[in-house]
Amino acid sequence: MHGKFDGLGRFADPSLLILTSLADGPKHGYAIMTDITAFSGVGMEPGTLYGALSRLERRGWIRPLAAGERRRPYEITAAGQEVLAEQLRSMQQIVRIARQRTATA
Amino acid sequence: MKPALADRLSRAVVGCYPRRWKQRYAAELLDVLDQHRAGPRTVLSLAGGALSTHLDPDYRMQVRLMPHLSRDAKLGIAIFAVIIVGLPALVILPMIAKDIRESRWEPSSADSVGAIAFSRDQRIMVSATSGPPWEATSTLWDITGQARPRRLSVFEGGSPAAISPDGATVAANAFGGRAQAALWDVTRPRHPVRLAVLSAGLSGALWGEAFSPDGQILAVASTTRLALWDVADPARPRLLRSLAAAPLPSPPGNQGPPVPVGVGQNDLVFSPDGRLLASVSGSDQVSLWDVARPDRATRIATVAGPGDYFAALAFSPRGNLLAGVTYHGSVLVFRVAGPGRPARVAERPGLLASARFPGGGSAQAGPCGGACNFAAAYAVGFTPDGRALTVVIDRPETYPAARDTVFTWQVAGSGDLSGLSTIFRDVNDAQPTLAPGARIVADGALTGGEVHLWTLP
C-alpha cells in the first residue's frame, strides 16, 4: 500500500496526518492508516502510527474510545483540533510564501 | 523479504516493546497487523518504535543513582566501571544475547497451563499456557524419560493446543489472535518454525483444536464456529469447511460453571477412524459431526447430558463408544456406532462428591460445601483394549494444594460400567490430562508453565 508520494512520507508529520484523519470522526488504527493513504498518498506503517498515537494521546490531543473486540477507535479532542488548526495556518503561510518565491524565481 | 517472514518478524518485534506499552497498545497493534500486508518497512518501523519506546521515560524505569555525589565523582565512577565491566562484557554480552534469543518466550511465573497434548508415540508433549494473547506460550517437551521431561523449546501462542499424531506439527492459539490458530513445524523440536496462521472460517475465541488420527485434518473450534482444515501440507493449510457451532440452549435450571465453558482438555475429539468428531460446544450437549468427507461435514446428532455442561470427551479404541464427563461430576457413556441415534448406555453421577481433597474430608465438608465444582478439572480416557474407562478429577480446595482422584471402571461390551476402583494423589496442579492409553496423567501447573507426569498403577 505505497502511494506515489511515498518518497515524501518522511517530510509529512505523522501527528498532523493522524489529526487530519480524525478530524471528520473517530477511527481505529487500521482505518486511520488507510484513510491517510487515501487522502495523502503516504503509506504509514503500524510502528509509526502507534508511536504517534501514543504521543498524541499523552498530549491530550486525541482520546481513546471504548474498544470493540481488539479495535479501539480514537477521536480528536478540542485541544487536538486547536493544534491542527494552528498547524494548518502555519502550513498555509508556508504554501503562500513558497508560491510567491517559486513564481518569481 | 517474503510477506510471511515480514509478518512473523513484525509480530516478534511487537513482543519487544516495553511491557506497560504492550498492555495498552499490543492488542490493537496486532489487529492492525492482521489486516496490513507487512513488508521490510513494517518491521523497521516497529523496530524503531520499540527502540524509541524503550528510551521513552514514560515507559522505562526511572532510577536516580547516587544523588549525593558530584557530577565529576559520578563520571569517574562511570569511567572506572566501563573499564572494569567493559572488557568482560564484550565476551559475556553475545552469550546473554543468545540466551535472550532462546528464552524470549519463557512462560512467566504467573502462567498456568491451559492445554496439554501428546504425540501418538508419547515421546513428544506440548503444553500451552492460558495467559493473555501477547504473552501466552507453548512448550514442547521430550517425555521419553518420563520422570524427567526435557523442555525442548518454548514458542509464542498459548492454549488451546494440539499436536499431530506424528509429533511433527503443533497447532496453538496464534500470538495475538483471538480466533486464529497457528501451525508450527516442530520436526526440529528445538527450533520450531511457524508455518501458517488459520483465521478464515472462525470468529469469537478459540477453545479447541484436534488433529484427525491420520494427521491430515485439523479441527479448530471457536465459540461460534467449527472449522475443518486440510493440513496434509501444514505450510499450505486449506479451509475445507466452516460450520456454525453456536452453543445450544441449556435446559431450565441448569447451573452452568461460572468459567468460560469448553475451555478444557479433550473437548474436541476425533473417533479413532477419523470419521466422527465430537465437540462439547460449550453446552450440556455433545455434538457429533460426520467428518468422513470433511468438505461436506455436517452435524449428525447431539447427545444430551444430565442438564450439566460437558468438560471432557473420549472415544473408545473401537470408536463405538463415546464417554463424557461433566462439570458436576457425572460420567456418561454413549453408543455412537451403528444405525439410529446415539444412545446413552451408562451414567455414573456424583463423582465430584467422591473426589477427595487434602485433609481427607468429603466434598460436603470442604470450604465451599460441595459448591466448588467450577474449580475442578477433568480428564477422561479408555485403555487401549477398551475394557477400562478412567476419569481424573483434579479438585483444588485449599489453593494451591489439590488432589487428583482417579476413577476406573470396567467397560462391558455394551458400554455399561462396573467395578469402580479409586485412587488419590496429592498434586499442586490444576489441569489433568490423560495421555493416549489412559496410563499417564499429565498435570499442568498453576504457575510457571510446568507439567508434572505420573503413571497410574
Interface residues (C-beta under 8 A of the other chain):
Chain A: M1 H28 G29 Y30 M33 G43 E45 P46 G47 T48 L49 Y50 G51 L53 S54 R58 A67 E69 R70 R71 R72
Chain B: S10 V13 W21 R24 Y25 A27 E28 L29 L30 D31 V32 L33 Q35 H36 R37 R41 T42 L44 S45 L46 A47 G48 G49 A50 S52 T53 D58 R178
